[in-house]
Every structure is written in C-alpha cells, then in structure tokens.
Amino acid sequence: MTSVPTPIPSRTQYVLEEIKRRILTGRFTPGQALVETDLAAQFGVSKTPVREALKTLAGTGLVVMSQYKGVTVRMVDADMAREVYDVRLLLEPEALRRAVRRGASLDAARDALTRADEAGDTAERSLANRAFHRALYVPCGNPLLGRMLDEVRDQAALVSAVAWAADPSWEQEASEHREILRLALDGDADGAARALHSHIASFVRRAFPEVEADFEAAPEAQKEDGQA
C-alpha cells in the first residue's frame, strides 16, 4: 500500500509559526525589533515569506509595524491586558457553560492538563496551557464564538508570557485548571463557568494590579442561552 506523503507547509506558514512560537514563549521579548534580513537568515528563506508572516502577525496584534521603528514585538501593559482579558471574561466562561450543557467531550482539555503537568520547560507548559483553555471553549456549539476567542488567544498568551517571566504562578494556575475541569466533568456548567471567570480575573489582577475592579465578580448565570 502506497503511503500518502505529508504536505510540506509553505515557507510563509513555517516562518509565521516559528516567529509566533518564539514570541509566545518569551524568546522574542516585547519591544524587540524583528529585522527581515536577520529572520530570513535564521530560517534559511528569502525576505518575502518573512515579510508576509510579519504582516499576518501584525494583523493578530502580536507585532507592531512602524514607519520609523520597523517591526517590533508588541509591548504589554495594563491597558492591553484590560482589553484582551475583558473580551475573555465576557466570552470564555459562557462558551464553557454551553460546552458542558451540551455534554461535549472534554478529553482534549484533560490531555492538555496532563501535558502541562509533565512539561519539561516553560515553552511546553505555555503551549499546553493555551491548548487547555481552547479545549474548553471550542466545543461550545457556536463556531463564531470559538473564532472570536481564537482571535484574542495569541494576545492573551503574550500577556501571560510577560507575566510569567516576572512572577511564575504555574502551580496556582494548574490547581485552578484542575478545579475547572473537575466541575465541568461533573456536569456543573454554571460552577465551571464561575471558576473559569475567577481564574481569568485573578490572573490579570495578579499580573497587573493597576487594572481596576472591572474583573471582580463573575456574572450571574443566564437562565437560558441568549437571555440577558
């Protein structure tokens, strides 16, 4: 039987994923210049795929393009954290609530939690953490809701990378993750949503104390989906 060859990713996609990985694991730090010629040499490609990758990353908010400064990794401050985490708090707990109510499988979340516990370094743990959160909201039954959360996912990970570099809080977050998953697997949709809301809010308050009380309490559970 002839095996089907695995498609080779385009050069642009490869460069895009590698730059993103380095940003989200702290190898490329906020404010660092990303020079096309240097990156092209590192990845063994021409400047064209690098330029296209940087344009895409600018669209997702991970890098900033300036006429005078060139391309730099986006700086992280309290205002950015407030914007990104406000969106997460509005959408992510509700997505989890819906996933639990519809009896969606959370095996991917359990697997990601195991990978985080067994991670050998910060990069692996960070990737597993992102996978855990995504596995909670993707099966919500509303693809648009999932895509909206995907849009802020990279920016949230950038905030996390900066916060963890300054004050690692893996153990506390891992404990909170286990409690969120326990509630979700028990079928407690509202309890899991409240625990997730508290988890997200407490992280941004620890990392950015100057963020005001926008993130204090979880909203009351809605009686029906779509009812305010």
N, CA, C and O of each residue as an XYZ file, in Angstrom:
912
protein
N       0.842     -1.188      0.000
C       0.000      0.000      0.000
C       0.887      1.252      0.000
O       1.797      1.381      0.819
N       0.608      2.157     -0.921
C       1.409      3.370     -1.039
C       0.944      4.400     -0.026
O      -0.245      4.709      0.057
N       1.884      4.930      0.742
C       1.514      5.936      1.731
C       1.371      7.293      1.070
O       2.048      7.600      0.089
N       0.476      8.103      1.627
C       0.256      9.444      1.099
C       1.265     10.378      1.752
O       1.312     10.449      2.980
N       2.060     11.086      0.991
C       3.061     11.972      1.583
C       2.411     13.112      2.357
O       1.359     13.626      1.977
N       3.057     13.490      3.441
C       2.565     14.605      4.238
C       2.843     15.914      3.512
O       3.975     16.146      3.086
N       1.833     16.782      3.358
C       2.058     18.048      2.663
C       3.134     18.867      3.377
O       3.182     18.904      4.606
N       3.977     19.511      2.611
C       5.014     20.362      3.184
C       4.442     21.751      3.387
O       3.936     22.344      2.434
N       4.503     22.296      4.608
C       3.954     23.631      4.848
C       4.679     24.666      3.999
O       5.857     24.504      3.680
N       3.982     25.709      3.643
C       4.617     26.770      2.876
C       5.683     27.452      3.721
O       5.646     27.392      4.950
N       6.617     28.092      3.066
C       7.669     28.797      3.789
C       7.079     29.888      4.684
O       7.520     30.089      5.816
N       6.086     30.577      4.159
C       5.470     31.643      4.953
C       4.829     31.088      6.208
O       4.982     31.663      7.286
N       4.113     29.978      6.088
C       3.454     29.384      7.249
C       4.479     28.914      8.272
O       4.285     29.080      9.476
N       5.559     28.332      7.791
C       6.621     27.885      8.690
C       7.215     29.062      9.462
O       7.367     29.009     10.682
N       7.545     30.114      8.734
C       8.132     31.301      9.374
C       7.143     31.920     10.354
O       7.517     32.319     11.457
N       5.884     31.997      9.945
C       4.840     32.558     10.807
C       4.748     31.805     12.131
O       4.754     32.416     13.199
N       4.662     30.497     12.059
C       4.513     29.696     13.269
C       5.751     29.773     14.151
O       5.642     29.772     15.377
N       6.935     29.841     13.530
C       8.163     29.891     14.316
C       8.325     31.234     15.023
O       8.729     31.279     16.184
N       8.014     32.318     14.336
C       8.091     33.630     14.982
C       7.069     33.716     16.110
O       7.371     34.205     17.198
N       5.861     33.236     15.840
C       4.820     33.255     16.878
C       5.256     32.437     18.089
O       5.088     32.878     19.226
N       5.813     31.256     17.858
C       6.244     30.414     18.964
C       7.301     31.122     19.801
O       7.269     31.063     21.030
N       8.228     31.787     19.139
C       9.293     32.470     19.876
C       8.764     33.660     20.672
O       9.268     33.966     21.753
N       7.754     34.321     20.137
C       7.149     35.436     20.877
C       6.391     34.924     22.095
O       6.532     35.459     23.195
N       5.591     33.889     21.893
C       4.718     33.418     22.959
C       5.440     32.605     24.028
O       4.880     32.344     25.093
N       6.666     32.208     23.753
C       7.462     31.517     24.775
C       8.543     32.417     25.359
O       9.374     31.969     26.149
N       8.529     33.700     24.961
C       9.432     34.660     25.576
C      10.811     34.755     24.956
O      11.652     35.511     25.443
N      11.063     34.008     23.897
C      12.378     34.094     23.251
C      12.537     35.437     22.535
O      13.611     36.038     22.547
N      11.443     35.897     21.911
C      11.380     37.254     21.384
C      10.565     38.055     22.392
O       9.416     37.712     22.669
N      11.141     39.104     22.936
C      10.503     39.834     24.034
C       9.809     41.096     23.539
O      10.167     41.633     22.490
N       8.804     41.579     24.300
C       8.094     42.807     23.913
C       9.059     43.961     23.668
O       9.966     44.209     24.462
N       8.849     44.659     22.558
C       9.705     45.771     22.188
C      10.888     45.380     21.331
O      11.547     46.248     20.758
N      11.175     44.082     21.229
C      12.328     43.639     20.441
C      12.078     43.859     18.956
O      10.988     43.580     18.456
N      13.093     44.361     18.251
C      12.986     44.569     16.809
C      13.075     43.242     16.077
O      13.890     42.385     16.418
N      12.231     43.079     15.070
C      12.248     41.889     14.231
C      12.671     42.335     12.830
O      11.875     42.891     12.073
N      13.926     42.083     12.506
C      14.516     42.561     11.254
C      14.386     41.485     10.185
O      14.813     40.348     10.387
N      13.800     41.842      9.057
C      13.528     40.877      7.994
C      14.780     40.116      7.568
O      14.748     38.892      7.443
N      15.872     40.825      7.345
C      17.086     40.155      6.858
C      17.638     39.171      7.890
O      18.106     38.088      7.538
N      17.581     39.554      9.158
C      18.072     38.659     10.216
C      17.208     37.410     10.306
O      17.724     36.297     10.415
N      15.891     37.595     10.260
C      14.978     36.449     10.362
C      15.110     35.544      9.145
O      15.069     34.320      9.268
N      15.266     36.145      7.976
C      15.420     35.344      6.760
C      16.665     34.470      6.857
O      16.649     33.311      6.443
N      17.738     35.023      7.402
C      18.975     34.254      7.559
C      18.789     33.135      8.579
O      19.269     32.021      8.370
N      18.100     33.419      9.672
C      17.876     32.404     10.701
C      17.075     31.221     10.165
O      17.371     30.067     10.474
N      16.048     31.521      9.351
C      15.149     30.476      8.885
C      15.542     29.900      7.526
O      14.922     28.952      7.045
N      16.576     30.478      6.912
C      17.030     29.958      5.632
C      16.052     30.194      4.503
O      15.885     29.340      3.631
N      15.400     31.357      4.513
C      14.423     31.688      3.474
C      14.731     33.088      2.950
O      15.597     33.783      3.480
N      14.017     33.488      1.909
C      14.147     34.852      1.411
C      13.353     35.797      2.311
O      12.651     35.359      3.222
N      13.470     37.087      2.047
C      12.756     38.055      2.876
C      11.254     38.045      2.619
O      10.487     38.504      3.467
N      10.815     37.533      1.469
C       9.393     37.589      1.122
C       8.511     36.834      2.115
O       7.556     37.426      2.618
N       8.775     35.549      2.432
C       7.921     34.862      3.414
C       8.001     35.497      4.797
O       7.024     35.476      5.545
N       9.156     36.059      5.143
C       9.283     36.737      6.433
C       8.376     37.958      6.456
O       7.663     38.194      7.431
N       8.407     38.737      5.370
C       7.588     39.939      5.296
C       6.096     39.577      5.388
O       5.336     40.246      6.088
N       5.688     38.538      4.691
C       4.276     38.138      4.722
C       3.876     37.635      6.104
O       2.773     37.914      6.576
N       4.772     36.896      6.750
C       4.483     36.394      8.095
C       4.332     37.545      9.078
O       3.438     37.523      9.924
N       5.183     38.538      8.976
C       5.115     39.684      9.887
C       3.837     40.487      9.671
O       3.264     41.012     10.626
N       3.393     40.586      8.429
C       2.130     41.276      8.158
C       0.969     40.546      8.826
O       0.079     41.175      9.398
N       0.983     39.225      8.751
C      -0.069     38.437      9.385
C      -0.038     38.605     10.892
O      -1.086     38.749     11.522
N       1.149     38.589     11.476
C       1.285     38.743     12.920
C       0.868     40.139     13.373
O       0.362     40.307     14.483
N       1.075     41.131     12.526
C       0.606     42.476     12.847
C      -0.921     42.493     12.893
O      -1.523     43.177     13.721
N      -1.533     41.730     11.993
C      -2.991     41.657     11.980
C      -3.568     40.989     13.207
O      -4.689     41.298     13.610
N      -2.818     40.075     13.810
C      -3.303     39.402     15.019
C      -2.924     40.155     16.289
O      -3.344     39.780     17.384
N      -2.124     41.223     16.145
C      -1.787     42.035     17.305
C      -0.546     41.610     18.048
O      -0.279     42.126     19.134
N       0.226     40.682     17.501
C       1.434     40.237     18.191
C       2.641     41.123     17.899
O       3.542     41.240     18.729
N       2.661     41.745     16.724
C       3.753     42.658     16.404
C       3.166     43.985     15.948
O       1.995     44.079     15.578
N       4.010     45.006     15.987
C       3.608     46.353     15.573
C       4.530     46.792     14.449
O       5.750     46.658     14.537
N       3.922     47.322     13.386
C       4.692     47.818     12.255
C       4.684     49.344     12.293
O       3.624     49.967     12.344
N       5.874     49.938     12.267
C       6.007     51.390     12.322
C       6.900     51.856     11.187
O       7.897     51.215     10.854
N       6.526     52.975     10.604
C       7.314     53.527      9.501
C       8.721     53.883      9.955
O       9.665     53.835      9.167
N       8.857     54.236     11.213
C      10.145     54.701     11.718
C      10.925     53.625     12.479
O      12.151     53.560     12.391
N      10.203     52.781     13.226
C      10.879     51.783     14.046
C      10.927     50.407     13.407
O      11.571     49.502     13.937
N      10.258     50.236     12.280
C      10.197     48.921     11.678
C       9.203     48.033     12.414
O       8.179     48.513     12.900
N       9.500     46.747     12.496
C       8.605     45.786     13.144
C       9.162     45.425     14.520
O      10.338     45.089     14.654
N       8.315     45.496     15.525
C       8.714     45.126     16.881
C       7.650     44.244     17.501
O       6.479     44.300     17.123
N       8.068     43.430     18.458
C       7.102     42.645     19.234
C       6.256     43.618     20.048
O       6.784     44.572     20.620
N       4.983     43.387     20.100
C       4.076     44.301     20.788
C       4.420     44.411     22.275
O       4.686     43.412     22.942
N       4.407     45.626     22.768
C       4.606     45.856     24.189
C       3.343     45.462     24.952
O       2.230     45.559     24.433
N       3.534     45.022     26.176
C       2.399     44.611     27.017
C       2.286     45.577     28.185
O       3.260     45.819     28.898
N       1.101     46.123     28.376
C       0.866     46.994     29.511
C      -0.530     46.729     30.064
O      -1.250     45.864     29.564
N      -0.904     47.470     31.087
C      -2.183     47.234     31.748
C      -3.356     47.473     30.809
O      -4.358     46.760     30.876
N      -3.244     48.469     29.932
C      -4.344     48.750     29.009
C      -4.577     47.587     28.057
O      -5.717     47.204     27.795
N      -3.482     47.026     27.539
C      -3.627     45.868     26.655
C      -4.246     44.696     27.409
O      -5.166     44.045     26.913
N      -3.732     44.432     28.619
C      -4.255     43.325     29.415
C      -5.741     43.511     29.686
O      -6.511     42.554     29.610
N      -6.147     44.735     30.002
C      -7.551     45.012     30.293
C      -8.427     44.713     29.078
O      -9.477     44.082     29.203
N      -7.992     45.168     27.905
C      -8.771     44.956     26.688
C      -8.922     43.473     26.367
O     -10.024     42.985     26.115
N      -7.789     42.765     26.380
C      -7.800     41.346     25.991
C      -8.577     40.507     26.999
O      -9.389     39.663     26.621
N      -8.327     40.743     28.273
C      -8.962     39.909     29.283
C     -10.424     40.273     29.495
O     -11.203     39.442     29.961
N     -10.804     41.486     29.165
C     -12.216     41.849     29.213
C     -13.008     41.008     28.218
O     -14.095     40.519     28.525
N     -12.440     40.847     27.009
C     -13.094     40.013     25.996
C     -13.172     38.571     26.472
O     -14.210     37.924     26.335
N     -12.085     38.070     27.027
C     -12.086     36.688     27.509
C     -13.141     36.480     28.604
O     -13.852     35.475     28.613
N     -13.227     37.437     29.515
C     -14.184     37.295     30.621
C     -15.616     37.347     30.131
O     -16.488     36.696     30.707
N     -15.873     38.101     29.090
C     -17.221     38.182     28.546
C     -17.622     36.908     27.806
O     -18.782     36.499     27.847
N     -16.652     36.282     27.126
C     -16.994     35.202     26.214
C     -16.603     33.798     26.676
O     -17.362     32.848     26.481
N     -15.427     33.663     27.284
C     -14.906     32.319     27.541
C     -15.720     31.526     28.561
O     -16.005     30.354     28.317
N     -16.108     32.123     29.705
C     -16.933     31.336     30.643
C     -18.255     30.896     30.025
O     -18.715     29.781     30.272
N     -18.869     31.768     29.222
C     -20.127     31.392     28.582
C     -19.924     30.259     27.587
O     -20.766     29.367     27.478
N     -18.808     30.288     26.858
C     -18.521     29.200     25.917
C     -18.367     27.884     26.666
O     -18.872     26.856     26.214
N     -17.674     27.897     27.808
C     -17.525     26.675     28.600
C     -18.875     26.221     29.136
O     -19.180     25.028     29.113
N     -19.683     27.152     29.615
C     -21.009     26.791     30.126
C     -21.803     26.040     29.057
O     -22.438     25.025     29.344
N     -21.762     26.539     27.843
C     -22.501     25.901     26.756
C     -21.922     24.534     26.406
O     -22.661     23.592     26.119
N     -20.587     24.432     26.433
C     -19.955     23.147     26.123
C     -20.382     22.084     27.133
O     -20.663     20.947     26.756
N     -20.430     22.450     28.412
C     -20.815     21.495     29.450
C     -22.283     21.134     29.311
O     -22.647     19.964     29.425
N     -23.125     22.117     29.066
C     -24.557     21.857     28.957
C     -24.903     20.927     27.805
O     -25.859     20.154     27.873
N     -24.106     21.018     26.744
C     -24.399     20.152     25.590
C     -23.684     18.804     25.683
O     -23.758     17.991     24.761
N     -22.993     18.573     26.801
C     -22.341     17.290     27.014
C     -21.162     17.038     26.105
O     -20.869     15.892     25.763
N     -20.487     18.096     25.711
C     -19.346     17.954     24.800
C     -18.189     17.225     25.476
O     -18.011     17.317     26.690
N     -17.414     16.511     24.689
C     -16.240     15.829     25.217
C     -15.179     16.847     25.624
O     -14.910     17.805     24.899
N     -14.584     16.625     26.790
C     -13.504     17.483     27.267
C     -12.201     16.695     27.393
O     -11.318     17.044     28.178
N     -12.104     15.629     26.605
C     -10.894     14.806     26.634
C      -9.661     15.624     26.257
O      -8.588     15.432     26.830
N      -9.811     16.536     25.294
C      -8.670     17.344     24.869
C      -8.183     18.237     26.005
O      -6.982     18.467     26.145
N      -9.108     18.739     26.814
C      -8.726     19.570     27.957
C      -7.980     18.734     28.989
O      -6.992     19.193     29.563
N      -8.444     17.514     29.228
C      -7.776     16.622     30.176
C      -6.361     16.292     29.691
O      -5.412     16.281     30.474
N      -6.239     16.028     28.408
C      -4.923     15.716     27.846
C      -3.970     16.908     27.971
O      -2.793     16.739     28.293
N      -4.487     18.111     27.714
C      -3.651     19.312     27.800
C      -3.202     19.548     29.236
O      -2.076     19.987     29.473
N      -4.072     19.260     30.187
C      -3.724     19.425     31.589
C      -2.597     18.465     31.970
O      -1.681     18.836     32.704
N      -2.668     17.247     31.476
C      -1.608     16.271     31.727
C      -0.294     16.723     31.113
O       0.760     16.603     31.738
N      -0.352     17.247     29.881
C       0.872     17.730     29.221
C       1.488     18.886     29.998
O       2.711     18.987     30.102
N       0.648     19.755     30.542
C       1.166     20.887     31.319
C       1.873     20.388     32.578
O       2.939     20.887     32.936
N       1.272     19.398     33.248
C       1.875     18.854     34.470
C       3.218     18.177     34.183
O       4.125     18.198     35.015
N       3.332     17.577     32.995
C       4.540     16.830     32.648
C       5.544     17.641     31.837
O       6.586     17.120     31.440
N       5.236     18.911     31.590
C       6.090     19.744     30.745
C       7.489     19.883     31.335
O       7.662     20.021     32.546
N       8.474     19.845     30.457
C       9.860     19.941     30.912
C      10.404     21.346     30.928
O      11.463     21.598     31.503
N       9.683     22.278     30.293
C      10.155     23.657     30.296
C       8.975     24.605     30.149
O       7.832     24.183     29.971
N       9.281     25.902     30.228
C       8.246     26.932     30.164
C       7.511     26.920     28.836
O       6.296     27.113     28.792
N       8.243     26.695     27.753
C       7.622     26.709     26.435
C       6.554     25.621     26.313
O       5.444     25.882     25.850
N       6.892     24.410     26.728
C       5.930     23.302     26.652
C       4.717     23.578     27.534
O       3.579     23.318     27.142
N       4.972     24.104     28.720
C       3.885     24.379     29.652
C       2.955     25.469     29.109
O       1.734     25.388     29.246
N       3.553     26.477     28.498
C       2.767     27.561     27.929
C       1.860     27.058     26.808
O       0.685     27.420     26.743
N       2.406     26.232     25.939
C       1.610     25.690     24.837
C       0.483     24.804     25.361
O      -0.632     24.840     24.841
N       0.773     24.012     26.389
C      -0.252     23.145     26.968
C      -1.341     23.973     27.640
O      -2.520     23.624     27.575
N      -0.951     25.055     28.277
C      -1.912     25.931     28.926
C      -2.878     26.530     27.903
O      -4.088     26.582     28.128
N      -2.325     26.980     26.778
C      -3.171     27.529     25.722
C      -4.122     26.464     25.179
O      -5.295     26.733     24.922
N      -3.596     25.249     25.010
C      -4.425     24.162     24.491
C      -5.555     23.831     25.457
O      -6.665     23.517     25.028
N      -5.282     23.900     26.763
C      -6.307     23.616     27.765
C      -7.470     24.596     27.627
O      -8.628     24.184     27.552
N      -7.167     25.863     27.594
C      -8.242     26.860     27.506
C      -9.026     26.718     26.198
O     -10.252     26.831     26.188
N      -8.322     26.474     25.114
C      -9.030     26.345     23.834
C      -9.934     25.117     23.829
O     -11.022     25.140     23.253
N      -9.479     24.047     24.474
C     -10.287     22.827     24.515
C     -11.563     23.019     25.323
O     -12.512     22.251     25.165
N     -11.603     24.026     26.183
C     -12.812     24.303     26.952
C     -13.848     25.061     26.140
O     -15.048     24.841     26.308
N     -13.395     25.961     25.251
C     -14.381     26.786     24.562
C     -14.741     26.331     23.154
O     -15.824     26.648     22.662
N     -13.848     25.591     22.500
C     -14.132     25.182     21.124
C     -15.400     24.338     20.987
O     -16.143     24.536     20.025
N     -15.688     23.386     21.921
C     -16.887     22.564     21.743
C     -18.177     23.221     22.230
O     -19.115     22.519     22.606
N     -18.242     24.556     22.231
C     -19.419     25.258     22.757
C     -20.632     25.134     21.851
O     -21.751     25.425     22.273
N     -20.423     24.703     20.600
C     -21.549     24.558     19.691
C     -21.790     25.777     18.826
O     -22.684     25.774     17.980
N     -20.989     26.835     19.033
C     -21.131     28.055     18.238
C     -19.773     28.384     17.629
O     -18.932     28.981     18.301
N     -19.541     28.008     16.376
C     -18.226     28.222     15.756
C     -17.792     29.685     15.755
O     -16.603     29.974     15.886
N     -18.740     30.609     15.610
C     -18.392     32.025     15.609
C     -17.827     32.440     16.961
O     -16.852     33.189     17.027
N     -18.435     31.956     18.034
C     -17.943     32.257     19.372
C     -16.515     31.723     19.536
O     -15.655     32.402     20.096
N     -16.273     30.523     19.052
C     -14.928     29.948     19.126
C     -13.919     30.763     18.342
O     -12.797     30.974     18.802
N     -14.312     31.229     17.148
C     -13.392     32.024     16.334
C     -13.093     33.370     16.996
O     -11.968     33.864     16.923
N     -14.092     33.955     17.635
C     -13.867     35.234     18.318
C     -12.848     35.072     19.437
O     -11.995     35.938     19.630
N     -12.931     33.977     20.171
C     -11.955     33.728     21.232
C     -10.588     33.387     20.653
O      -9.565     33.751     21.233
N     -10.556     32.700     19.528
C      -9.282     32.418     18.869
C      -8.566     33.713     18.480
O      -7.337     33.779     18.504
N      -9.338     34.737     18.122
C      -8.746     35.987     17.669
C      -7.947     36.691     18.772
O      -6.977     37.392     18.484
N      -8.353     36.506     20.028
C      -7.620     37.156     21.121
C      -6.671     36.188     21.820
O      -5.976     36.568     22.762
N      -6.641     34.948     21.364
C      -5.862     33.917     22.038
C      -4.373     34.228     22.056
O      -3.723     34.074     23.091
N      -3.825     34.663     20.928
C      -2.397     34.950     20.866
C      -2.035     36.150     21.739
O      -1.005     36.141     22.414
N      -2.878     37.180     21.727
C      -2.595     38.351     22.552
C      -2.664     38.006     24.038
O      -1.868     38.507     24.833
N      -3.615     37.150     24.411
C      -3.695     36.706     25.807
C      -2.444     35.928     26.196
O      -1.935     36.069     27.308
N      -1.952     35.104     25.268
C      -0.747     34.325     25.546
C       0.471     35.233     25.692
O       1.368     34.940     26.482
N       0.512     36.345     24.929
C       1.615     37.289     25.058
C       1.590     37.949     26.437
O       2.630     38.111     27.075
N       0.392     38.327     26.890
C       0.255     38.894     28.240
C       0.747     37.878     29.268
O       1.481     38.229     30.192
N       0.345     36.633     29.108
C       0.733     35.584     30.052
C       2.244     35.378     30.072
O       2.841     35.221     31.137
N       2.858     35.380     28.892
C       4.308     35.154     28.810
C       5.061     36.226     29.583
O       6.021     35.928     30.294
N       4.625     37.479     29.445
C       5.273     38.580     30.164
C       5.054     38.438     31.663
O       5.981     38.634     32.449
N       3.832     38.099     32.061
C       3.517     37.963     33.492
C       4.294     36.812     34.116
O       4.821     36.951     35.219
N       4.374     35.666     33.417
C       5.080     34.511     33.967
C       6.573     34.771     34.086
O       7.224     34.274     35.005
N       7.118     35.552     33.154
C       8.540     35.862     33.217
C       8.860     36.680     34.465
O       9.925     36.529     35.063
N       7.919     37.553     34.852
C       8.130     38.400     36.025
C       7.789     37.684     37.325
O       8.449     37.893     38.342
N       6.757     36.839     37.295
C       6.285     36.191     38.521
C       5.616     34.864     38.176
O       4.399     34.819     38.001
N       6.386     33.790     38.077
C       5.803     32.486     37.732
C       4.708     32.088     38.720
O       4.890     32.146     39.936
N       3.570     31.684     38.163
C       2.442     31.293     39.022
C       1.808     30.011     38.497
O       0.595     29.815     38.578
N       2.677     29.131     37.947
C       2.182     27.909     37.311
C       1.394     27.026     38.275
O       0.337     26.503     37.921
N       1.910     26.862     39.494
C       1.278     25.910     40.404
C      -0.138     26.345     40.772
O      -1.053     25.523     40.788
N      -0.322     27.619     41.065
C      -1.658     28.106     41.399
C      -2.599     27.938     40.214
O      -3.738     27.500     40.376
N      -2.128     28.284     39.035
C      -2.986     28.168     37.861
C      -3.306     26.713     37.533
O      -4.420     26.401     37.112
N      -2.336     25.822     37.724
C      -2.587     24.401     37.477
C      -3.664     23.878     38.416
O      -4.524     23.095     38.011
N      -3.613     24.313     39.675
C      -4.640     23.913     40.636
C      -6.014     24.422     40.214
O      -7.008     23.701     40.304
N      -6.060     25.667     39.755
C      -7.335     26.235     39.301
C      -7.841     25.505     38.057
O      -9.043     25.279     37.916
N      -6.935     25.140     37.164
C      -7.323     24.387     35.967
C      -7.962     23.059     36.345
O      -8.975     22.662     35.769
N      -7.366     22.376     37.317
C      -7.910     21.080     37.726
C      -9.314     21.234     38.297
O     -10.177     20.389     38.057
N      -9.550     22.311     39.055
C     -10.876     22.530     39.631
C     -11.896     22.871     38.547
O     -13.036     22.409     38.598
N     -11.493     23.668     37.579
C     -12.402     23.996     36.472
C     -12.800     22.725     35.730
O     -13.976     22.506     35.441
N     -11.813     21.893     35.426
C     -12.099     20.666     34.687
C     -12.950     19.719     35.518
O     -13.846     19.067     34.982
N     -12.687     19.631     36.815
C     -13.492     18.753     37.687
C     -14.963     19.153     37.643
O     -15.839     18.302     37.491
N     -15.228     20.435     37.775
C     -16.607     20.922     37.748
C     -17.256     20.653     36.391
O     -18.420     20.261     36.312
N     -16.485     20.870     35.332
C     -17.026     20.641     34.000
C     -17.348     19.165     33.778
O     -18.398     18.833     33.229
N     -16.448     18.285     34.201
C     -16.684     16.843     34.027
C     -17.825     16.345     34.897
O     -18.467     15.347     34.572
N     -18.082     17.045     36.016
C     -19.216     16.698     36.881
C     -20.535     17.207     36.315
O     -21.599     16.921     36.863
N     -20.471     17.957     35.224
C     -21.683     18.486     34.612
C     -22.183     19.771     35.229
O     -23.296     20.206     34.934
N     -21.381     20.388     36.083
C     -21.776     21.638     36.730
C     -21.384     22.800     35.819
O     -20.313     23.387     35.973
N     -22.258     23.125     34.873
C     -21.941     24.136     33.872
C     -21.736     25.513     34.495
O     -20.779     26.214     34.166
N     -22.638     25.894     35.393
C     -22.531     27.220     35.999
C     -21.324     27.308     36.931
O     -20.633     28.326     36.956
N     -21.068     26.243     37.697
C     -19.922     26.237     38.594
C     -18.614     26.300     37.835
O     -17.692     27.006     38.241
N     -18.524     25.562     36.727
C     -17.311     25.583     35.916
C     -17.099     26.963     35.305
O     -15.973     27.456     35.249
N     -18.194     27.589     34.844
C     -18.086     28.921     34.255
C     -17.635     29.943     35.292
O     -16.808     30.806     34.998
N     -18.177     29.848     36.503
C     -17.765     30.782     37.558
C     -16.295     30.582     37.926
O     -15.559     31.548     38.130
N     -15.877     29.316     38.009
C     -14.486     29.031     38.350
C     -13.545     29.541     37.261
O     -12.464     30.046     37.564
N     -13.945     29.415     36.007
C     -13.123     29.904     34.907
C     -13.049     31.425     34.932
O     -11.981     31.998     34.715
N     -14.162     32.073     35.192
C     -14.183     33.532     35.286
C     -13.236     34.004     36.393
O     -12.453     34.933     36.199
N     -13.319     33.359     37.541
C     -12.462     33.726     38.668
C     -10.993     33.498     38.323
O     -10.136     34.307     38.678
N     -10.707     32.408     37.637
C      -9.336     32.067     37.248
C      -8.744     33.138     36.334
O      -7.622     33.595     36.552
N      -9.494     33.530     35.321
C      -9.011     34.523     34.366
C      -8.838     35.881     35.053
O      -7.827     36.557     34.862
N      -9.830     36.271     35.848
C      -9.792     37.573     36.510
C      -8.654     37.661     37.521
O      -7.968     38.680     37.596
N      -8.450     36.605     38.294
C      -7.409     36.645     39.321
C      -6.030     36.710     38.690
O      -5.128     37.343     39.238
N      -5.855     36.064     37.544
C      -4.553     36.115     36.872
C      -4.203     37.531     36.454
O      -3.100     38.003     36.730
N      -5.130     38.215     35.791
C      -4.800     39.554     35.305
C      -4.651     40.537     36.461
O      -3.889     41.497     36.350
N      -5.358     40.321     37.560
C      -5.182     41.201     38.720
C      -3.815     40.989     39.356
O      -3.182     41.951     39.791
N      -3.349     39.739     39.415
C      -2.022     39.478     39.965
C      -0.932     40.062     39.080
O       0.029     40.659     39.565
N      -1.099     39.878     37.766
C      -0.073     40.312     36.836
C      -0.050     41.823     36.657
O       1.010     42.421     36.467
N      -1.235     42.438     36.720
C      -1.344     43.880     36.504
C      -2.244     44.477     37.584
O      -3.425     44.721     37.340
N      -1.696     44.711     38.772
C      -2.504     45.224     39.890
C      -3.186     46.546     39.571
O      -4.198     46.887     40.182
N      -2.632     47.301     38.607
C      -3.237     48.586     38.278
C      -4.547     48.456     37.514
O      -5.280     49.432     37.355
N      -4.843     47.232     37.037
C      -6.141     47.012     36.399
C      -7.210     47.094     37.475
O      -7.129     46.399     38.487
N      -8.199     47.931     37.265
C      -9.174     48.200     38.310
C     -10.165     47.066     38.459
O      -9.984     45.986     37.898
N     -11.196     47.319     39.209
C     -12.118     46.261     39.618
C     -13.079     45.842     38.526
O     -14.202     45.424     38.808
N     -12.641     45.954     37.266
C     -13.509     45.505     36.173
C     -13.747     43.999     36.250
O     -14.731     43.485     35.718
N     -12.830     43.302     36.919
C     -12.825     41.847     36.874
C     -13.139     41.232     38.238
O     -12.640     40.154     38.560
N     -13.948     41.900     39.026
C     -14.138     41.430     40.393
C     -14.993     40.170     40.503
O     -14.526     39.161     41.032
N     -16.217     40.203     40.023
C     -17.132     39.091     40.284
C     -17.639     38.487     38.990
O     -17.812     39.172     37.983
N     -17.871     37.193     39.045
C     -18.445     36.520     37.890
C     -19.898     36.919     37.752
O     -20.590     37.038     38.764
N     -20.395     37.131     36.532
C     -21.793     37.481     36.340
C     -22.687     36.314     36.685
O     -22.263     35.158     36.661
N     -23.914     36.623     37.003
C     -24.878     35.558     37.290
C     -25.114     34.728     36.044
O     -25.131     35.244     34.927
N     -25.296     33.434     36.256
C     -25.541     32.551     35.117
C     -26.845     32.928     34.445
O     -27.818     33.248     35.127
N     -26.885     32.898     33.138
C     -28.096     33.163     32.406
C     -29.044     31.975     32.520
O     -28.612     30.822     32.544
N     -30.334     32.268     32.590
C     -31.294     31.180     32.710
C     -31.413     30.402     31.430
O     -31.575     29.182     31.440
N     -31.329     31.129     30.298
C     -31.392     30.471     29.006
C     -30.345     31.080     28.122
O     -30.025     32.262     28.250
N     -29.796     30.270     27.205
C     -28.831     30.801     26.267
C     -29.476     31.929     25.468
O     -30.585     31.794     24.950
N     -28.748     33.051     25.382
C     -29.258     34.175     24.613
C     -30.081     35.126     25.431
O     -30.454     36.180     24.917
N     -30.398     34.818     26.701
C     -31.195     35.719     27.527
C     -30.281     36.541     28.396
O     -29.444     35.989     29.111
N     -30.423     37.851     28.351
C     -29.559     38.741     29.125
C     -29.924     38.720     30.588
O     -29.298     39.413     31.391
